[in-house]
Amino acid sequence: MADNKKKLKLVEPFNENTGRTQKMQTGYEKIDDDRVVERYFVPILWTSYSERAQRSQVVTTLYDFKSFTATIYSMTLDRDGDPNGNETQTVVPFAGLENKQAVLDARRALIELGGQPAEVEEYLNVATTREIKPMRTLQMKKPANG
């Protein structure tokens, strides 16, 4: 049977990555044997008449195969890639994620990067009598200048 799995973008750890590409590196990065991060950028606003109006968002999801949770961080960036606004953080149990394939892809990426994550199928198909919601969402404010 042919393997129809999509190719995953695997990246070297930031502390081993040098040069200009470090800032915009996207894909899966191994943290340790049980955790992997997926990082990507989303264009939000792009105009040709104002450099200040150009914005993107970086979304980083930490898949933790010890606690079976995904921690989703997002932050708006300006044109230069500098933070512009508050960071949000949401922790969601694997069973509460709508896209179960994302967890399976993250597990496969971690294995390809040399990690040893636990099996997740039983945590993805947890039967519940109530709707599963994120465990918490935090708004992280920038420190005041001065």
C-alpha positions in Angstrom: 0.0 0.0 0.0 1.4 3.4 -0.9 2.1 5.9 1.9 -0.1 9.0 1.2 1.0 11.0 4.2 1.9 14.6 3.6 5.5 15.6 3.8 6.1 17.5 7.1 8.4 20.5 7.3 11.0 19.8 10.0 13.4 22.5 11.2 16.5 22.7 13.2 16.3 24.1 16.7 16.5 27.9 17.0 19.6 27.7 19.2 21.4 25.8 16.5 20.1 28.0 13.7 22.2 31.1 12.9 21.8 34.0 10.6 18.8 35.9 9.3 16.6 32.9 8.6 16.3 32.3 12.4 13.6 34.9 12.8 11.2 33.5 10.2 11.8 29.8 10.6 8.6 27.8 10.4 7.7 24.1 10.7 8.1 21.5 13.4 10.9 21.7 16.0 11.7 19.1 18.6 11.9 20.3 22.2 12.6 16.9 23.8 11.4 13.3 23.5 7.9 14.2 24.5 7.3 17.7 23.1 7.3 19.3 19.6 6.5 22.8 18.5 4.8 23.8 15.2 5.3 27.4 14.2 3.8 29.3 11.3 3.0 32.8 10.2 -0.4 34.1 9.1 -0.7 37.4 7.0 -3.3 39.6 8.6 -3.0 43.0 6.9 -0.8 43.9 4.0 -1.1 47.3 2.3 1.2 49.0 -0.2 0.6 52.5 1.1 1.7 52.2 4.7 4.5 50.2 6.2 2.9 50.5 9.6 -0.3 48.8 8.4 1.6 45.6 7.5 0.9 42.9 10.1 1.2 39.2 10.4 0.6 36.8 13.2 2.9 34.1 14.5 1.1 31.0 15.8 3.1 28.5 17.8 1.6 25.3 19.1 3.4 23.2 21.7 2.2 19.5 21.5 3.0 17.8 24.8 2.7 14.0 24.7 3.2 13.7 28.4 0.2 15.8 29.4 -1.7 15.2 26.2 -2.3 18.9 25.7 -1.6 21.5 23.1 -0.6 25.0 24.2 -1.3 27.5 21.4 0.5 30.8 21.5 -0.2 33.7 19.1 1.2 37.1 18.7 0.8 39.9 16.2 4.0 41.1 14.5 4.8 44.3 12.6 6.5 44.4 9.2 9.9 43.9 10.8 8.8 40.9 12.8 8.7 42.7 16.1 5.9 42.1 18.5 2.9 44.4 18.1 0.3 43.8 20.7 -0.4 41.2 23.4 0.5 37.5 23.2 -2.3 35.0 23.9 -1.8 31.5 25.3 -4.5 28.8 25.3 -4.1 25.2 26.7 -6.3 22.6 25.1 -6.5 18.8 25.9 -5.9 16.7 22.8 -9.5 15.5 23.0 -10.7 19.1 22.8 -8.9 19.9 19.5 -11.2 20.0 16.5 -8.4 19.0 14.1 -7.2 15.6 15.4 -5.0 15.2 12.3 -2.9 18.1 13.6 -2.0 16.0 16.7 -1.2 12.9 14.6 1.0 15.1 12.3 2.8 16.6 15.3 3.4 13.1 16.7 4.8 11.9 13.4 7.1 15.0 13.1 8.4 14.4 16.6 9.2 10.7 15.8 10.9 11.8 12.5 13.0 14.3 14.6 14.1 11.5 17.0 11.5 11.9 19.8 9.6 9.1 21.5 6.1 10.4 22.1 3.4 8.3 23.7 0.5 6.8 21.7 -2.3 9.3 21.4 -5.3 7.5 19.8 -7.1 6.9 23.1 -6.7 10.6 24.1 -8.1 11.8 20.7 -11.3 9.8 21.0 -12.3 10.4 24.5 -16.1 10.2 24.8 -17.5 13.0 26.9 -21.0 14.1 27.9 -20.1 17.7 27.8 -18.4 20.0 25.4 -14.6 20.2 25.9 -13.3 23.8 26.1 -9.8 25.2 26.4 -8.3 24.8 29.9 -7.3 28.4 30.0 -6.5 31.4 27.8 -4.1 34.1 29.0 -3.6 37.5 27.6 0.0 38.5 28.2 0.6 42.3 28.3 3.7 44.1 27.2 5.6 45.7 30.1 5.1 49.5 30.4 8.0 51.6 29.3 9.7 53.8 31.7 
